[in-house]
């Protein structure tokens, strides 16, 4: 799961020559990300479809927050 996450984040940004502005969470980079309700690195990858997204952020701004 960690390798898949890297493929969609840092490696994807690197492939599009944008790793200086996105792909990892660092000061000065865009923050387009989702926050899951559980640690996706700890669950069975087959069950990720049952995870819920708590937040979606675009450029450090919360644009979606799941009602609890």
N, C-alpha and C positions, 0 to 999 in steps of 0.2 A: 504494500500500500504506500509506503514511503517513496518507493521508486516511481509509482504512478503519479503521486502528488508532485514530485520533482519534474516529471515529464510535462505536466500541465502548467507548471509555474515557471521555475527558473530556466529549465531547458527550452520551454516554449518562447520565453522572452529572449533567450540567447539566439535561438533559431531565426527570430525576426529582427535581430540586431537592436533590441530594445532593453537589454538587460541592465543598461545604465539607468533606466527610469521605472522598470517594473520587473516582476518575477520573484522578488523577495521583499520581506518587510524590513525596510531600512529608512532612516531619516533621509528625506529628500526624494524618495521614490513615491510613485502613485500607490495608493492603498485600495485596490479593487479586490475585495475578498469576501468570503462567506465564513460565518461562525456556526459550526454544527452544535447540536445539543449533546453530543458525545464525542469522545476521542476516536476519530476514524482510523487512527493507527492501531487501536487496541481491539476493534471489533472485527468480526468475520467479514471480509470484503463483500461477500454475497449479501450481507444484511445492510449494506450502506443505503440501499433504497428505502429502508425503514427509518433512517435518520431524518431528523427535522432540522431545518435551518433556522437558527435564532436571529441572526442578523445578516444583512448584506450591506457592504460598504463600497462606495465608489469615491475615490480620491479623499479618503478619510471621513466622508460624510455618510452617516447611516441613512440608507434609503429604503430599508425594509427592516421591520422588527416584528417577529412573531408574537402574537398575543398568547399569553400564558394562562 
